[in-house]
Amino acid sequence: MVVEVLESSNSGRGVRESCASNLNQFAKSLFIYEMQKRQLPQAAIKGPNGRPFHSWRISILPMIEQSQIFEAYDWEEPWDSPHNSQLLSAPIEIFQCPGRRSLFEERLPAATSYFAVVGPQTAWPPDRGLSLSEITDRPDQTIVLLEAAGLNVPWGEPRDLTYDEAIEMLTSPSDDRVVHTGGVNAAFADGAVRFLPVPMNRKMAEALLTARGDEPIDWDTFERDARSEPRPVNYYPLIAFAIVALWPARRLFQRRVSTTPQ
């Protein structure tokens, strides 16, 4: 397993690498689960009434040293039952990107930053767990987990990103869902974690998110295109603001100069 970080700027690099390490641990946990069960966990296990009861995150708790919560969890009840919700209210550091620890988010200590991308074309079909052998695209070109910020989803809630939500996030200008400067971390089916620039080309996003789409990806071209030159700063709005703000002071200065004895 490797962790690849494509962006090399000093600002925020440590946070991004810590976040990538979290995702790397999740990828390892998923692969251990797949070796034991012959398939990945189902993204959301539904209860008798068809309502999502349990998240894949519950299934991998033993692999991230949270066996005590796993063993006390009641699989006969939904995740938000009084018994289970009390268990899941405990904050687990690995579920959050360290860059999201703002004063606002301290009120939601049990939130998660890491999501499966659910859809029939992805590595997470909505109705079952997929085996890794069923991923026919190259493992290093297939996303299994994606980072997203600001969604305020408790880590025990069976809620993830839909395929369309993930496409929209990856192809739109960066907003509060993108915690790192310029992009997001993603874990791939080969265990690697890559930093993906946002926004990206829609065809590239579709190719990365599908598990059996047979779309070839040239990483060298992708990484070269991602290293775009920084956009020049537009100073005109700042200059215009300064002129408007300082104009009254200019007239006062002129008045003082005109009244100064020669």
Secondary structure, DSSP 8 states (H G I E B T S, - for coil): --B------STTHHHHHHHHHHHHHHHHHHHHHHHHHSS---SEEE-TTSSEEEEHHHHTGGGGT-HHHHHH--TTS-TTSHHHHHHHTS--GGGS-GGG--TTGGG-TTEE-EE-EESTTSSB-TTS---GGG--S-GGG-EEEEE--S--EETTSS--EEHHHHHHHHHS---TT--BTTEEEEEETTS-EEEEESS--HHHHHHHH-SS------HHHHHHHHS--------HHHHHHHHHHHHHHHHHHHHHHHHS--
